[in-house]
């Protein structure tokens, strides 16, 4: 998994603060030293969201989960111009079609796509039926 330099620095700092973590140990262990379960991750995430709500009260009105972060990250990647196939690989999907469930173009992206196109300069003529057809229709 490619990481930003700042992420690598944070991981190294974490490892320096936790020298008991062996090379084959989970990076974020549970209290028993084993890998966190989904439930552990959700509990820790809920605590983080609760703390963040104190600074950003609008978060209290939103449902935020690890899945929300995953979806948001994929959307930011798409909006930044990352190729769809790369996003699918990054998310670990076997098929690009699976990624479609997570990533859909938002209104801003649609407006930007429309702005790249030129408006057609053709004027669509109004249809004028021949007199015989018009007379036939009026006689009905």
C-alpha positions as protocol buffer text, in pm:
chain_id: "A"
residue {
  index: 1
  type: UNK
  ca { x: 0 y: 0 z: 0 }
}
residue {
  index: 2
  type: UNK
  ca { x: 157 y: 329 z: -104 }
}
residue {
  index: 3
  type: UNK
  ca { x: 167 y: 584 z: 178 }
}
residue {
  index: 4
  type: UNK
  ca { x: 229 y: 958 z: 198 }
}
residue {
  index: 5
  type: UNK
  ca { x: 557 y: 1058 z: 360 }
}
residue {
  index: 6
  type: UNK
  ca { x: 364 y: 1219 z: 645 }
}
residue {
  index: 7
  type: UNK
  ca { x: 181 y: 887 z: 707 }
}
residue {
  index: 8
  type: UNK
  ca { x: 512 y: 699 z: 715 }
}
residue {
  index: 9
  type: UNK
  ca { x: 646 y: 953 z: 965 }
}
residue {
  index: 10
  type: UNK
  ca { x: 339 y: 905 z: 1188 }
}
residue {
  index: 11
  type: UNK
  ca { x: 368 y: 525 z: 1173 }
}
residue {
  index: 12
  type: UNK
  ca { x: 738 y: 542 z: 1263 }
}
residue {
  index: 13
  type: UNK
  ca { x: 659 y: 775 z: 1554 }
}
residue {
  index: 14
  type: UNK
  ca { x: 388 y: 531 z: 1668 }
}
residue {
  index: 15
  type: UNK
  ca { x: 634 y: 243 z: 1656 }
}
residue {
  index: 16
  type: UNK
  ca { x: 891 y: 444 z: 1856 }
}
residue {
  index: 17
  type: UNK
  ca { x: 625 y: 510 z: 2123 }
}
residue {
  index: 18
  type: UNK
  ca { x: 530 y: 140 z: 2127 }
}
residue {
  index: 19
  type: UNK
  ca { x: 858 y: -54 z: 2118 }
}
residue {
  index: 20
  type: UNK
  ca { x: 682 y: -374 z: 2236 }
}
residue {
  index: 21
  type: UNK
  ca { x: 522 y: -412 z: 1892 }
}
residue {
  index: 22
  type: UNK
  ca { x: 708 y: -688 z: 1711 }
}
residue {
  index: 23
  type: UNK
  ca { x: 767 y: -677 z: 1336 }
}
residue {
  index: 24
  type: UNK
  ca { x: 489 y: -930 z: 1279 }
}
residue {
  index: 25
  type: UNK
  ca { x: 247 y: -772 z: 1532 }
}
residue {
  index: 26
  type: UNK
  ca { x: -61 y: -577 z: 1421 }
}
residue {
  index: 27
  type: UNK
  ca { x: 13 y: -206 z: 1389 }
}
residue {
  index: 28
  type: UNK
  ca { x: -302 y: -118 z: 1587 }
}
residue {
  index: 29
  type: UNK
  ca { x: -359 y: -405 z: 1827 }
}
residue {
  index: 30
  type: UNK
  ca { x: -655 y: -453 z: 2058 }
}
residue {
  index: 31
  type: UNK
  ca { x: -599 y: -471 z: 2434 }
}
residue {
  index: 32
  type: UNK
  ca { x: -502 y: -840 z: 2401 }
}
residue {
  index: 33
  type: UNK
  ca { x: -230 y: -759 z: 2146 }
}
residue {
  index: 34
  type: UNK
  ca { x: -422 y: -919 z: 1859 }
}
residue {
  index: 35
  type: UNK
  ca { x: -548 y: -755 z: 1542 }
}
residue {
  index: 36
  type: UNK
  ca { x: -855 y: -538 z: 1593 }
}
residue {
  index: 37
  type: UNK
  ca { x: -1189 y: -682 z: 1492 }
}
residue {
  index: 38
  type: UNK
  ca { x: -1443 y: -483 z: 1291 }
}
residue {
  index: 39
  type: UNK
  ca { x: -1628 y: -419 z: 1615 }
}
residue {
  index: 40
  type: UNK
  ca { x: -1307 y: -281 z: 1775 }
}
residue {
  index: 41
  type: UNK
  ca { x: -1252 y: -52 z: 1478 }
}
residue {
  index: 42
  type: UNK
  ca { x: -1614 y: 72 z: 1485 }
}
residue {
  index: 43
  type: UNK
  ca { x: -1596 y: 140 z: 1861 }
}
residue {
  index: 44
  type: UNK
  ca { x: -1272 y: 337 z: 1827 }
}
residue {
  index: 45
  type: UNK
  ca { x: -1410 y: 521 z: 1526 }
}
residue {
  index: 46
  type: UNK
  ca { x: -1728 y: 616 z: 1716 }
}
residue {
  index: 47
  type: UNK
  ca { x: -1513 y: 758 z: 1997 }
}
residue {
  index: 48
  type: UNK
  ca { x: -1315 y: 965 z: 1746 }
}
residue {
  index: 49
  type: UNK
  ca { x: -1633 y: 1098 z: 1583 }
}
residue {
  index: 50
  type: UNK
  ca { x: -1777 y: 1188 z: 1924 }
}
residue {
  index: 51
  type: UNK
  ca { x: -1462 y: 1386 z: 2004 }
}
residue {
  index: 52
  type: UNK
  ca { x: -1463 y: 1554 z: 1663 }
}
residue {
  index: 53
  type: UNK
  ca { x: -1828 y: 1654 z: 1716 }
}
residue {
  index: 54
  type: UNK
  ca { x: -1718 y: 1877 z: 2004 }
}
residue {
  index: 55
  type: UNK
  ca { x: -1515 y: 2085 z: 1760 }
}
residue {
  index: 56
  type: UNK
  ca { x: -1745 y: 2039 z: 1459 }
}
residue {
  index: 57
  type: UNK
  ca { x: -2106 y: 2015 z: 1590 }
}
residue {
  index: 58
  type: UNK
  ca { x: -2249 y: 1958 z: 1241 }
}
residue {
  index: 59
  type: UNK
  ca { x: -2103 y: 1604 z: 1252 }
}
residue {
  index: 60
  type: UNK
  ca { x: -2368 y: 1509 z: 1509 }
}
residue {
  index: 61
  type: UNK
  ca { x: -2637 y: 1526 z: 1238 }
}
residue {
  index: 62
  type: UNK
  ca { x: -2451 y: 1293 z: 1002 }
}
residue {
  index: 63
  type: UNK
  ca { x: -2397 y: 919 z: 994 }
}
residue {
  index: 64
  type: UNK
  ca { x: -2022 y: 869 z: 977 }
}
residue {
  index: 65
  type: UNK
  ca { x: -1862 y: 526 z: 962 }
}
residue {
  index: 66
  type: UNK
  ca { x: -1536 y: 375 z: 837 }
}
residue {
  index: 67
  type: UNK
  ca { x: -1728 y: 298 z: 517 }
}
residue {
  index: 68
  type: UNK
  ca { x: -1817 y: 669 z: 485 }
}
residue {
  index: 69
  type: UNK
  ca { x: -1448 y: 755 z: 499 }
}
residue {
  index: 70
  type: UNK
  ca { x: -1373 y: 490 z: 235 }
}
residue {
  index: 71
  type: UNK
  ca { x: -1642 y: 629 z: 2 }
}
residue {
  index: 72
  type: UNK
  ca { x: -1533 y: 991 z: 62 }
}
residue {
  index: 73
  type: UNK
  ca { x: -1170 y: 908 z: -12 }
}
residue {
  index: 74
  type: UNK
  ca { x: -1267 y: 739 z: -338 }
}
residue {
  index: 75
  type: UNK
  ca { x: -1478 y: 1042 z: -437 }
}
residue {
  index: 76
  type: UNK
  ca { x: -1191 y: 1283 z: -359 }
}
residue {
  index: 77
  type: UNK
  ca { x: -959 y: 1068 z: -570 }
}
residue {
  index: 78
  type: UNK
  ca { x: -1207 y: 1076 z: -859 }
}
residue {
  index: 79
  type: UNK
  ca { x: -1252 y: 1454 z: -826 }
}
residue {
  index: 80
  type: UNK
  ca { x: -874 y: 1497 z: -826 }
}
residue {
  index: 81
  type: UNK
  ca { x: -853 y: 1323 z: -1163 }
}
residue {
  index: 82
  type: UNK
  ca { x: -734 y: 979 z: -1051 }
}
residue {
  index: 83
  type: UNK
  ca { x: -827 y: 716 z: -1310 }
}
residue {
  index: 84
  type: UNK
  ca { x: -1124 y: 500 z: -1221 }
}
residue {
  index: 85
  type: UNK
  ca { x: -921 y: 181 z: -1265 }
}
residue {
  index: 86
  type: UNK
  ca { x: -660 y: 309 z: -1019 }
}
residue {
  index: 87
  type: UNK
  ca { x: -932 y: 385 z: -763 }
}
residue {
  index: 88
  type: UNK
  ca { x: -1065 y: 31 z: -807 }
}
residue {
  index: 89
  type: UNK
  ca { x: -717 y: -111 z: -744 }
}
residue {
  index: 90
  type: UNK
  ca { x: -663 y: 116 z: -443 }
}
residue {
  index: 91
  type: UNK
  ca { x: -994 y: 0 z: -294 }
}
residue {
  index: 92
  type: UNK
  ca { x: -896 y: -362 z: -351 }
}
residue {
  index: 93
  type: UNK
  ca { x: -1181 y: -444 z: -588 }
}
residue {
  index: 94
  type: UNK
  ca { x: -1145 y: -737 z: -823 }
}
residue {
  index: 95
  type: UNK
  ca { x: -1367 y: -568 z: -1080 }
}
residue {
  index: 96
  type: UNK
  ca { x: -1402 y: -203 z: -1179 }
}
residue {
  index: 97
  type: UNK
  ca { x: -1780 y: -253 z: -1179 }
}
residue {
  index: 98
  type: UNK
  ca { x: -1771 y: -306 z: -802 }
}
residue {
  index: 99
  type: UNK
  ca { x: -1623 y: 42 z: -767 }
}
residue {
  index: 100
  type: UNK
  ca { x: -1931 y: 193 z: -933 }
}
residue {
  index: 101
  type: UNK
  ca { x: -2124 y: 125 z: -612 }
}
residue {
  index: 102
  type: UNK
  ca { x: -1888 y: 352 z: -422 }
}
residue {
  index: 103
  type: UNK
  ca { x: -1808 y: 624 z: -669 }
}
residue {
  index: 104
  type: UNK
  ca { x: -2059 y: 823 z: -868 }
}
residue {
  index: 105
  type: UNK
  ca { x: -2005 y: 1161 z: -1024 }
}
residue {
  index: 106
  type: UNK
  ca { x: -2145 y: 1438 z: -808 }
}
residue {
  index: 107
  type: UNK
  ca { x: -2319 y: 1750 z: -937 }
}
residue {
  index: 108
  type: UNK
  ca { x: -1997 y: 1957 z: -937 }
}
residue {
  index: 109
  type: UNK
  ca { x: -1819 y: 1702 z: -1152 }
}
residue {
  index: 110
  type: UNK
  ca { x: -2113 y: 1694 z: -1394 }
}
residue {
  index: 111
  type: UNK
  ca { x: -2108 y: 2076 z: -1419 }
}
residue {
  index: 112
  type: UNK
  ca { x: -1733 y: 2072 z: -1484 }
}
residue {
  index: 113
  type: UNK
  ca { x: -1777 y: 1812 z: -1760 }
}
residue {
  index: 114
  type: UNK
  ca { x: -2049 y: 2025 z: -1919 }
}
residue {
  index: 115
  type: UNK
  ca { x: -1828 y: 2335 z: -1897 }
}
residue {
  index: 116
  type: UNK
  ca { x: -1559 y: 2156 z: -2103 }
}
residue {
  index: 117
  type: UNK
  ca { x: -1801 y: 2115 z: -2391 }
}
residue {
  index: 118
  type: UNK
  ca { x: -1907 y: 2384 z: -2632 }
}
residue {
  index: 119
  type: UNK
  ca { x: -2273 y: 2455 z: -2664 }
}
residue {
  index: 120
  type: UNK
  ca { x: -2399 y: 2351 z: -3009 }
}
residue {
  index: 121
  type: UNK
  ca { x: -2436 y: 2642 z: -3248 }
}
residue {
  index: 122
  type: UNK
  ca { x: -2711 y: 2481 z: -3450 }
}
residue {
  index: 123
  type: UNK
  ca { x: -3060 y: 2613 z: -3417 }
}
residue {
  index: 124
  type: UNK
  ca { x: -3321 y: 2342 z: -3406 }
}
residue {
  index: 125
  type: UNK
  ca { x: -3590 y: 2435 z: -3656 }
}
residue {
  index: 126
  type: UNK
  ca { x: -3950 y: 2414 z: -3548 }
}
residue {
  index: 127
  type: UNK
  ca { x: -4145 y: 2141 z: -3723 }
}
residue {
  index: 128
  type: UNK
  ca { x: -4412 y: 2274 z: -3958 }
}
residue {
  index: 129
  type: UNK
  ca { x: -4646 y: 2002 z: -4088 }
}
residue {
  index: 130
  type: UNK
  ca { x: -4760 y: 2018 z: -4450 }
}
residue {
  index: 131
  type: UNK
  ca { x: -5103 y: 2172 z: -4502 }
}
residue {
  index: 132
  type: UNK
  ca { x: -5257 y: 1837 z: -4599 }
}
residue {
  index: 133
  type: UNK
  ca { x: -5143 y: 1672 z: -4275 }
}
residue {
  index: 134
  type: UNK
  ca { x: -5256 y: 1968 z: -4071 }
}
residue {
  index: 135
  type: UNK
  ca { x: -5599 y: 1964 z: -4232 }
}
residue {
  index: 136
  type: UNK
  ca { x: -5628 y: 1589 z: -4173 }
}
residue {
  index: 137
  type: UNK
  ca { x: -5540 y: 1624 z: -3802 }
}
residue {
  index: 138
  type: UNK
  ca { x: -5779 y: 1914 z: -3753 }
}
residue {
  index: 139
  type: UNK
  ca { x: -6060 y: 1712 z: -3913 }
}
residue {
  index: 140
  type: UNK
  ca { x: -6023 y: 1435 z: -3650 }
}
